[in-house]
Amino acid sequence: MRIAMVSYALPVEHEKRGGIERVAHALAQGLAERDHDVVVLSYDPRPSGARYQVRELPWKRFFSTWLGLRLTMGYLGNVLAVLPDYSGFDAIVAHGDSLLLPLARRPLVRILHGSALGEALNSTSPGRFLLQCGVYVQELLTALMQPGTVAVSENTRRSNPFVRRVIANGVDTRVFRQTPLEKTSFPSMAFVGALEGRKRGRFLLEVFSTVVRPVHPTAQLMFVGPQGPAMPGVTYYTGVSDEQLASLYRRAWVYASPSTYEGFGLPYLEAMACGTAVVATSNPGSLEVLADGRYGRVVSSAGFGAAILQLLGDADSRHALEASGVQRAEQFSQSTMIDHYETLLSELTCSHERSITSA
């Protein structure tokens, strides 16, 4: 099958990218490894080792500006996505704006990586709240009109009653796997995310400085994200490869995330697959992936620091969560994820061919 995939960004070494870009790469790579001809339409270059091809989306110079980025994602992106020539493709997979993509007259899979409603309710500015409310209306229309719309989690589907199917994100256990001998000899934590916004990296830095380090003076925090303020015990890692990220997870005693909203929360899953205990603040993604706290600590913001201290100081509790977390991660195989997308693409393509024949 010849598949066009639309993703504004892809993983780029030494540059910050998010979970959507990593999932887009994993899905494109997985489909290409199964002998599908995959072309990703993106503003980023082809990642090293990618089995798929990359073509540049239109208006890159505009998209690269501060205003262009904010106007494109959720709004003008619907226009930009429909401009490329899709005539040589059997199907389209969109990781972003797809309201106008039915005009391409190709079977279409639209992946919702979360809910703009959740983003709006957890926004930190009135402007972002209004923008995300507008995107949410578009998500409702998309799911209503496009039968190939997929949610990556049940909580995403609950926010959008028109979504027909859930395909959970998967973890590549060839890379994210447990090797206990890599654990540091001193208390350590890992975090993946941004300093500001719903990820609340700055809040984590404060907890680490004022709660964790006074009790564990040798504790270290491996912060995977943009460069932040210089602080004792904190090391920043930006734009790491999956192999490097997996090594950081494996070294950490605890993966700590104070995020207020996650549509899925892939880092929880990756950390668990690497045999690392997870502490997360309560949000739709953490509750779903951690099964309401059965596979990790799900706590309030007020109890976040105490939960980290408890696990850092209690090896038995950590080891129990490490073991159960590995079992939980096995339920979210990346191979199974790709199986489901292959099946959906096949169903949509066959239905499209039947409609053409009957016409």
C-alpha angles and dihedrals in degrees: 000000000000108000131188113203123194116208121150092212141021133193111292122187114251092006127101115253131166139230095273091060092048092049091048090053093046093050094046091047093047094050091046090051087057090058098260115141102239126185118183117207105211147138091237128077124255110282118242110271095015114152092204132073126245129215124187119251116230124266096030094158091054093045090052093062123090092245095040093055092052095045094046103051107076097000124033088025088078088064096041093051093058096049099080120087109257096173094111096052132090095207144359128227115196124195091182144018111003106155092121099032094099084074087073087068094222131121105274134206114191114191118207107203092189139327126290085211089063090046091051095049090051097041120125098213136048091234094056090044091057093044092051092047088057091049090050091058088053091049090054091050092046094053091044094053103031114063092193093066111131130193119208092216143021091246089058090053091050088060091052116041092190095065109108102189141036122205110178120219114256136217124229102233090188085074105019102057138133122266106161095192090073094068113119119250090233131055109283141176136195131205134181119199148058131308095236137037126033094335089066098202090161090057089053091052089053092050091048092050100042103030111022105036096050089059097034106030092180095051118129131204120207104203112195104197141058121343111275137181118315108256134166111268096010123117122182124215120189127188098359123174121247090255091053091045092051090052091053091050091049093050094051123090091206136019106214125194124171094182117152094207137022126167088203114339107223095185090063089057095043092050091050092049088054091053098255125139114240130220115186138167114243115275135135094269097046092047091051101042094040091042096237092312101314092118101031143003113284110187144157122266089255092056097040098097093044091052091053092049091049093055095042089054099042115064094180092056091047093050092049091053091045091056096045091044092057089052091049093050090054087065090063104057117175088217090058090049091055090046089058094048091048090052093048093048090050092049093049093046093050091048090050092051092049091051091052092048094048091048 
